[in-house]
Amino acid sequence: MGFIEEIKNCFCVEELPVNPCYRAVIFGDSAVYLENVKAIVYYTTEEIALTVKGGGIILRGENLYVKKYCAGDLAVCGKIKALERV
């Protein structure tokens, strides 16, 4: 089984999008970097809600803060506990 097939099985998806709506890179439990962010809906130190191309995302954690938000790129630092697509 190839790498892409393993990813599809791990996330229980039939097909991976050719052009992803957004990209999220998680750095351990201390930071996350997102591309294609349209807006920050609300922001607290425990939760950040975002709109992205194709839907929404909620980041949950502790002591969260926005390190960078420019031209659709968002960097959040703090103790990341969850990233949920809504």
N, C-alpha and C positions, 0 to 999 in steps of 0.2 A: 504494500500500500504506500502511495506517495504522500508527500507532506500535505498537499492540498486536501487529499481525501481524509487524512487524519484530522485536519482542522474541521472539515465538514462534519465528520462523525462526532468529534468532541463537542461541537456546538449544535448538533442535531439539525443541520440545515441541508436542504437538497442542493442548492446552488449558491455560490458566493457571488455577490454583485461584481460585475465587470468594472463599473465606475462607482466606487463606494461613495456614499453620501457624505461621510465624514471619516476622519481618521483619529484614533485615540492611541496614544502611547503612554503606558503606565510604567513609572519608574519605582519599582518596589511598592512600598506603602507610603511614600513621602511626596510624590508629585505625579501629575498627569498633564499631558500636552495634547490639545485637541486642535484639529484643523477644520475649516468650514463652519465655524460657529457664527450664527446669524445674530444672536442677542443673548444677553444675560437676563433671564426673567426675574429671578430674585436671588439674593445672596446673603447668607448668614455664615457664621463660623462653623456651623455643623452641616450646612446643605447649600448647594448651588444648583439652580435650575437653569438650563440653557435650551435655546432652540438651535437646531442644526439642520442642514439640508436633509430632508427626509424624516423629520420628527423632532423629538426632544430627548434630553439627557438630564438625569439628576445625579450629581456627585454628593456622596455622603461621607462624613468623616469628622475629625476634630481639628480645631485651630486652622480651618481652611482660609486661605487668602489668595487673591488673584495676583500673580507675579507679573504677568504680561497679558494684555488684550489689545491686539492690533491687527487690522486687516483680516479678520476672521480666524486669527490664531489666538489660542488661550492657553496659558500656563497657570496651573493651580498647584500650590504647595500646602503642606499640612499633613496630617495623618489620614490617608485615603482609606476608607473602609469599603466603599461600594461605588460602582458606576452602573447606573441603570438606564436602559432605554425605555422611554415612555411614549 
